[in-house]
Amino acid sequence: MTENNKDFIDELVNSIQQIKRIDAPPFLFGKIAHRIQAARNEELFFNTSWVVRIAFAVIIMISVNALTLWSVNKKPKQQFNNQLELHKVAQEYFGSDNVSNYFY
């Protein structure tokens, strides 16, 4: 280490000794305690508007899920009906009962 670095380190260490203790302003603890108490007395996160918003969101989610389930359960019936109609048309066209071989 060079002499210049040692001097710099000594200045930094000695600067700690020059720091003076700071006294807190009077009634600081009382102000902090008052703010904490005031925050506790405030109304919590849930009030009537938040409850209504959450209830509305839940109702919308349940409705969307019900619509999805209804449409998913409806499609296989439509598909079966379409295949049944195609089978009837094929029976009329080809005139045989063994038409299912054409579709599978």
C-alpha positions, 0 to 999 in steps of 0.5 A: 500500500502506498503512503497516499492510500494510508493517508486516505484510509486514516482520514476516513477512519478519523472522520467517524470521530468527528460525527456528533450525536444527533438528538431526536426532536421532542415528542418524536415518539409520541408523534410516531405512536399517534400515527400508528394508532391513527392507521389502526383506526382507519377503515380496513381494505374492505368496504361496501364498494369493494365487496360489491366489485368482488361479488360482481366479478365472481358472478361474471366468472361463474356465468362465463364458466357456465356458458362454456360448459353448456356450449361444450356439452352441446357440440357432441350432440350437434356433431352426432346429429350431423353424422346421422343426417349424412348417414341417412343421405348416404343410405338414400343415395347408395340404397344399402344398409351397409353405408357406415363403411364409407364414413369410418 
